[in-house]
Amino acid sequence: MEKTKGALEADISKALTHWEKTYLGRGSISVKSDVLRDMIIVSLQGILTPAEYSLCKDKEGLLSVKENRNSLVETGVEELKKIIYDLTGEKVISFYTDLSTKTGERMMIFKLSTDLQSKI
């Protein structure tokens, strides 16, 4: 049986939450995934620790937190691509991520080799 778009998006959110907890040591407060054409857009809320928020009060600390958090995610990018492939059967051709030190939200965008939305 084919999965619905909503079920697939929920599975992606669940898998990325699990990855965060096992790879980074802690998970976000909430995760929302959306399949849009040939992309999977993931919003992760509440990823910064209270200590990181304190560091973000000045520019040097803010840049340090962004750089460190982005480096951590980048080191796990191959595992993230495999998670997406295992769930969707689609190859990830590029990956983009950034984090807001104001809101504590991380965005991840997985660009796929084909239009997944049209298949589900």
Beta strands, then each sheet from edge to edge (+ up, - down):
strand 1: 30-36
strand 2: 39-45
strand 3: 92-99
strand 4: 106-112
sheet 1: 1+ 2- 4+ 3-
end
